């Protein structure tokens, strides 16, 4: 989430993007942000209920239905009977006056302030609330209600996040409009105003309704009316035979996977709100790689990364398994319970939809070596480790991996065995697995060894990372991560060796293959990257535009110039769409430096520190820029302010020692 008090409309900041002005004019014609064909209109879930009764009833009361609800007595589960909760010296009061509910706590300035609850988030195992701290700006509150234990609790109990901290509940990272709402609503649009730093956000429907996944339904209603009347339905351009923007009937697993992933993934966004259902994932988002601290070195979940990034690593994904093979997408529950979820396929009978499955009995002590029906006998205990997020919300790793205590020994990654058998430890666990599965293929080399070394900044992993990136048997997200980790230490020879990945089938691999080419000789880099400016994936096109920004070119053929302008325009649009993100301000500052726009860089980095006062990288750049321009007094003044907000930061203390 992010604080919208941004004031990006100042001339110096937009001078940092002057290099894109011409590109925008071309992009507006050749690469429009809106669909080339006007999509159907949204009609609301109730318009679907009459014909799709079973699906509607299944959806009603689901996590999707209740992802965002109005703050009514029926919807609010927390205790608002003048209850107080104290955390880090701040006393929060939850109260009620008639049908209105209130939260009193420390506001943006640290003063106790009382706000009416503006919205309800979720249903179980926790329920969170957000308030409107100023017109249009919604902030999610850090003290949710534990639905299971019936108590208030703080999501970050050990952290002291005072007012003014970027991670304070009123700060930029907890802003509901920018960071959360699009996955809790249907057709949510942030509508952030750069000049005023305010939001006028809209949604066709709060909660994840039918059209959040199926797309706007007006054309489908026209199709249904035509069917009822026995007349022909003329399908509008770019729609499915039944009038939707996405076609699940084609039985394409990737279509469903990418639609679910638009919310169930850790990613950065290019757009200003919910993408139109059916939009390819990599046209709307940049998926996070398996980087520390999001993932462990072996790809296991660590931070809150949701499901998509881990599922992409699995053999199930490679075999064409999709979300709806295990989950009822309307009720958002499993079709079966316990081990029956897995035994639908993993059994002596198998599943004809997946003919390559090994037919065997897995739900037995001969396989899991635990008493029947015990926790240790559950498939998920060994193959889908659970980690707790938001204080009480346990979520399973979807990479479906075999426990590897040998990797725990080698690089310290967790494993399912010692999740339960902590006292026995990883050496014991590995000995047990060696005895019980003596010929297991799950031993030996693993990309975790190279990734762990790269996480630690160790040299000498270049050739191994190259091999991982080139391995056709590795999942695309693993290969992309290898490219990203290699980039800081890559050589021109390695860039040439990996140039073939610029045409890889996986857009994530192509994206990171583009970034790696920056170490190539300038002429080679330009020749290799130019075709990617017209790539079918927006992620790749933007990556190519980013690398071309500093390319030493005086003139391009018209076709290449148009492609460059279009890709640059898409990049600028993505930055404008996330202008209230401190991390976007860092990018804008970097662009300004690349274009030798000192004033623009200072403006952008200054905006970043205003949004997030703990963003030391931005403070550091401000100090260096002031000093480099000869303004030593200004540099000292900025550093003093930075240290007052971050008094123990070693980077800032190091800068203090360097200044005269």
N, C-alpha and C positions, 0 to 999 in steps of 0.2 A: 504494500500500500504506500501511497505517497501524498505529501502535503501540497495542496494546490495554491499556496500563497505565492506561487511563482509569478514573476513579472518579466516574461520573456519578450514583451513587445518593445523593449528598449532598443534603440538603433544600434548601439555597439554590439549587442549580442547577435543581432541578425546580420551584422556585417560579417560575422564569423561564417555565415552560410551564404555569403554573396556568390561564391563559386557555383552555387546551385541555381541561381536565379534563372539563367537561360534554360537549364535542364527542366525546370518546372513547367515552362511554357510548352516544351515538347511533350513532357510527360502527361500534361493535361489532355493532350490529344492522342498520343500513342499508347500510353500506359495508364489509363484512367484508374483511379482508386475505386470508384464504384463499378459494379458489374456493367459489361457492355450492353446487356439487355436488362431492362427494368424488371426486377423480380416481382413475384406476386405479392399481395398484401397479407399482413398477419391478421388472423381472424380470432385468435384466442382458443384456449383449450376446450371451452364449453361448446364451441362449434364442432368439435370432433366427437364429443361424448355420445351424441345420439346414435351414430352409426357404429362407433367403436366402443361399445359398452363394456366389454370384458377388459379391454386394455385400460380404459378410463378408471374402472373400479380397481384394477390392480395398481395403477399409478397413484390413486387417491390415498393420501397418508404416507406415501413413500418419502425417502430422503430427497428425491428430486422435487416432488410436490412441495415439501416443507423446507426447501433450501433457503427460502426468504419469505417471510409472512408478515402481515401487519401486526402492530403491537397491541393486540386485543387481549382481554382476560382469558379468552379461550386458547389463544396461541402461546401466551407467556407462561412458562413453567416455573421460573425462579420465584423466590420468596421476596416480595416487595413490601412486606409488612413492617416498614421502618427498621429494616435490618442493617447493621453496620458491619463492615469488613475492613480490617486494618492491614496495611502492607507497607513496609519501609517508611513508617511514620505518617502515612496518608490514610485518613479514615474516609471510607466510601460509604455512602448511605443509599440504600435501595428503598424507595417509598412509592406510595400510590395515593392518588386523589380521585376517587370515583373510578372512571374507566381509563384514566391516564396514569402512566407509570413513569417514574423519575429515577435518574441516577445523579447523585451529587458526588463529585470527586475533584481532583486537581486538574485544572484546565491548562491551556497552552502557556499561560503565564504563571502557573503554579498555584493560583488562587482557587479555593474551593468554589465550584460553580455547579448549579443544578440545571440539568437538561431533561426534557421529556424523551423517553425512548422513542426512536424513530423507526426502528425495524428489528425484526427477530430473525436470527440466523440459525437454522438447523433444528434438530429435534432430539437426537441422542447420538452418542453418550453424553454430549454436552450441548448446551444451548447458549449462544452468544447474542449480544445486543449491540446495536450501534445508535449513535446520537448525531444530531445535526449541530455541529459546533459553530457554524455560520451558514448563511443561506446557501443551500445546495451542497455544502461540504459535509459528507458523512464519515464518521470515524468509528471504527469497531473497538469496543471496550475490552480491555485485557482481563477483566474478572468475569468469567462465564459461570453458568450454573451447571454443576455436575448432576446430570439427570439420574444417574444410577445411585449415587450416595446422598442425593438431596442436600447439596451444600454449595456455597460460593467458594471459589478457589482462584488463585492467581496463576495464569499460564506460565509465568516466569518467576517462580517464588524466590529464587536466589539472586535475581538481578535487581539492581537499583536503577530505575529508568526515570530520572526526574524530568519535569517539564523542560522543554528545550532540547532534550535528547531526540535524535532522529527516530529512535525506536520507542519513545514514549507513545502512549496510546493516541495522543493527538498529533503525532508526527507523520512524516510522509509515508513511512512504511506500513502504517495502519489505516491508511485512507481507503474507505470502502469503495468509493467511486473508481479509483484507479487500480486497486490491487485485488479486489475480491468480487465485485458485483457481477461482472459479466458471466461468471460461472454459477451464479445463484439466480439468474434471471433469463428471460427469453428476449432476444433482440435488444440487449442493453447497449447503449451508446453513451460514452463518457461526456462528450460535448464540453470539453475543457476550453475555456477562453484564455488565450495567451495574454491578451492585454490586461484583463482584470484579475487573472489568477483565480477564476471562479468556475464552478460547474453548473451546467443546466442538464444534468443527465436524464435520460429517458429509457423506458423499457416498454415493450409491448405487453409484457406480463411479468410480475415478480414470481419467483419460483421457476423451476425448470419444467416448462410445459411441453406439450406435444411438439410445437413448432421450434423449440430449441434444438431438437435433434432431426426432425423431419423437414424443417424449413417452412416458410410462410404458406398458408393453406388455401388462399382464395382460389387459385387455379384448380386445386384438387376438388374444392366444392363445386366448381363449374363442371369438372369431369364427372363427379358423382351425379350431378343433376342431369347431365347428358345421358349417362348410363340409365338412370331411372326413366328418362323420356324416350329411350331407344333411339337417340340421335347420335350422330358422329361428334366426337370431341377433337377439335383441332389443337394439337399440342403446341403451346407457345414455344419459341426457340429456347434451347438449353435446359428444358425441363424434362423430367421423366415421363413415361407414358401416362402416368396418373396425375401429372401436374405438380410434382415436387422438384425442388432444387437439388435433391439428393435421392439416389435410387438404390435402396437396400435390396430390392427384389432381384437385382442382378447377381446376387450371391457372391459379391466380391468382398472377401474378408477385409481387405485393406481399406475400403470405403468406410465400413463400420468402425474399424480400429482408429482411423484418423479422426472420425467424428467424436468418438469417445475421448480420444487423446486431447482434443481441444480444451478440455477442462482437467482431465485426469493425468496431468503431466506437469513437470517443472520446466518452464519455458519463458522466453521473453516474447513480447508481442510487437507486431508491426502495425497493427490497426488501432482504431480509436474505440473499439468495443467488440461485441460479439461478431465473429465472422458469419457470413451467410452459410447456413448448413450446406455441406457439399464442397466448401472451399478446401482445397488440399491443405493439409496441416502445415507444410513448409512454405505455403504462400501467406499464412497468417502468423506463424510463430517460428522462433528459433529455439529448438529443443536443447536443453542443457546436456552437456556431455557428462561422462562418468568422472567428474573432477572432484577432488577434495575441496571443501568439506561436505559436498552433497552426497557423495558415495564413498564407500570404502574402496581400497585399491583393487579388490576383486570384483567390483561392481555391485556389491550388496548395498541396500539402502542405508543411508546414514541420516541426512537431514530430511526434511519433509519434501520428498520428491514424487509422491503419489505413485502411480502404477506403470505408466507407459514406458518410461526409461528402463525400468527393470524388466518389463515384459519383452521388450525388444531384444534382450539378451537371451531369451529362453528358446529351447528347442520347440516348444509349443508354438511360439510365434512363427518360427521357421517352417513348421508343418502346416500353417494355415489356420491354426486355432484363433478364434475371435472371441470377443467379450461375451457375446450372447450364447456361446457354447456352454458356459458355466453360469452366467448371470441372466436372470430375467430382467430385461432392460426396462420394463415398465414398473415393476415393483421394486427394482434395485436390490433384489435378494437372490440367493442361490436357488437353483431348481431343486436341489437335494440338501440334505444335512450331513455334517460330519464327513467321514470317508466316502460316503456315497457320491459326493460331488466328484471326487477323483475316479472312483470305481466305475463311473459311467463310461469311461474309456479304458482306464488302466485295470484290466481284469482279464481272465482267461477268455472271455467272450469278445473283448475288444470293442471297436466301434467302426462300422463299415465306412464312415466318413473319413476315417484316417487309417487306411489299409497298411501303412508301414509300422503301425504300433506293434511292439513286442507283446505277445499274448502270454500273460503270467498272472499268478496270484500275488498281489502286493499287500492286501489287507489281511495279513496273517503274521503270527509271531515269527515264522520262518524268515520273513522279510524285515520286519521292524524290530524284532527282539525285545518287545515290551509286552506287558500283560494286555489282554484284549480290553478294548474300550478305555484304556488308561490314556492320560495326556500324551505320554510318549508314543502311543500307538497311533496317534492322529497323523495323517499324511502331512498336514501343515506344520506340525511341530518340527519335522526334520527338513522339509522341502520349501517351506514358506515362512521363514522366521518372522516374528512379530516385533515391531518396534512401536513405542508409544509417542504420540505427538499431541500437541495442545494440552499436555498434562494428563489426559485420561483416555485419549483416542488411540487404541491399538490398531495398527494396520500391517498387513502382510506384504512381504517382499514377493513380487510377481515374476522373479527370474527362475523360480522352480529349480533351484540348484541342489546338488548333492553336497552334504556337509564336507568341508575340507579343513579339518584341524591341522593338517600339514601346513596350510597357508597361515593359520593362526601362529604356528611356531615360526614360520619364515618371515612374515611381515606384520603380524599382529591383527589381522582381520578376524572378526568374530566367526563363530561357527555354531550350528544348531546343537551339537552335542554338548558343548560346555555352556550353552544357554541354561541348560538344566543341571548338568554335572560340573558345576563351577569348581567344586572342591577337588574333583579328580583331575581336572586340567586337560589341556590339549594333547600332551604326550600320552596320557592314558587313553584319551579318545582315539588318537591315531592308532595306537596298538590294538584297540578293540576292533576298529574298522579293518585293519590288516588281517586280523584273525577271521573275521566274519565274511569279509569280501576280499579274499587273497588275490584275486585276479582282476580287481577293479580297474577300469580305464580312467578312473578319476584320481589320478596321481600325477606327479611330475610337473612339467612346465605349465605355467599359467601366466596370462598377461599381468596378473597382480604383481609379479616380481618387478617387471619393468615399470609399471605405473607407480608402484610404491617408491621406487628409486627416483622417478621423475617428480613425484609429489615433494620429495625431500630435497630436490635440486641437485641430485647426484649426476655427475657426468658419465659418459660411456654407455648410455642406453640407446644412442641414436640408431644403430643398426637393428637392434631388437625392435624398436618402435617402427622402423621401416618395414620389417618383416610382418609385424602385426597388421599394419595398415594395408599391406599387399595381400594378406591371407584371405582367400575367398571363403574359407570355412568360418571366419570370425563374423559375428554380428556387425552390422553397419555402425551401430553406436559405439562399439568397441574400437573399430577401425578409425572412426572419426575422432575419438578421444586420443588415440595414438598420434594422429596427425596434429592435433592441438597441442599435445605435450611435446611433440618433436619441434614444433615451429620455433621456439626461442633458441634452439641449438642447431637447427638444420643448416646444412651446407648447400651450395649451389648444385653439387653433384646429387645430393639426395632430392633436391627439388626436381631435377631432371628425371631421376629414377621414378619419382612419384607422379610425374605429369600425366600419366595415363589415367590416374584416378580422377582427373578433371572430367572424365566422361563416364564415371562409375554410375551404376544404376541407382544407387542410393543418394538422394539429394543431400543428406547430412554429410556423407563422405565428400561429395563434390564441394560443398560449402567450405569444409576445412582444408580440402586440397587447394582451393583457390588461395586461402590465407597463407598457406605454406610457400606459395610461389614468390612471396615478397623477398626471399633471400636469393632468388635467381638473378642473373644479369638482367638489367633493365629491359633490354630488347627482347630477351627470351621471355621475361615475365609478361610483357605486353602481348606478344604473339600468342602465348598460351592462354591468357585470361580473356582476350577479346571475345572469343566465341561464347564464353560464359555470361557475358552481358545480355545475351538473348536466351539464356537457359530457361527451361520450362518452369523452374522453381524460383520464387521470389527470394528465398534465402540465398540461393547461389548468385542471383543477379546483384543483390545488395552487397554480398561479399566481394564480388568482382568490382563493383563501383568503388568500394572502400579502398581496394588495392590500387585502382587506377587514379585515385585522387592525386597521388604524388608521382605518378608515372611521367617520365621525361618525354612527352609527346607534344609536337607543335601543331600537327594536323592529322586528321583521320579521314579515311574515305567516308562518304556521306552515310552509307548504311551503318558503319561502325559508330559514327558520330551520333546518329539517331539512337542506336542501342545504348551508347554511353549516357546520353542525355536522359533516356527513359529510366535506366537503372539508377542514375544519380537522383532523379526525381522521386523514385520509390524510396530511396534511402532518406532523402530529406523529409518525405511524407511520414515515414516511420518515426523520425526524430520529432517532428511536430506533434505526432500523435501521442508521444510519451514525454512531452516537454515538462511535465510536472514530476518527472523521475530524476532524482539527483544523479543517477548513473548516466542519464542522457546528457546532463549538463557537462559531465566529464568528457563525453564523446565530442560535444560541441566545442569544448575547450581545446581538445586535441585537434579538431579540424581547424580551428583558428590558428593554432600553432603551425600546422602544416602549411597553411596559406599565409603565414607570416603576418597575421593580424593580431598584434599584441593587445590592442584595446578589446577586441572581441574575446580573446582568451581570458583576460582578466575578468571581463563581465561574466562569462560562462562559469569559470571556476568560483567566482564570488557567489553566483546564484546557487551553485552546488553546495557551498558551505552554509548559505542561508537556509536551504531546504534541509540539509543534514549537517548540523554543526560538528558532528564527530567524523566527518569525511576528511580524514587527514591527508589523503592524496591530493585533494583539491586545495587545502590550506598550504600544503607543501609547494604546489605549483605557484600559488599566489605569491608566496614569499620569494621563491626563486625568480619569478618574472619581475617583481619589483626590484630585486637586487640586480638582475641582469640589465635592467633599464637605467641603472644608476641611482635609483631612488632607495637608498639604504635606510633612510628614516621611515619611508613607507613600508619597507620590508620588515623593519623592526616592529612597527606598529601592528602590522598584520600578524606577525608571529606572536606578539604579546596577547592579542585577542585569541588566537588559536590555542595558546597554552592555557589561557584562562578557562577554556572549555574542555581542553584535553591535557591536563597538567602533567600526566605521567607518560605521555606518548614518547617513545624513544626516537622516532623520526623527527618530531618537532624539537626535542631536546638536542638532537644532533645538529639541526639547522641553527639552533641558538648558539651552539659552540662555533659554528662556521662564520656567523656574521661578525663583522668587525665591531 
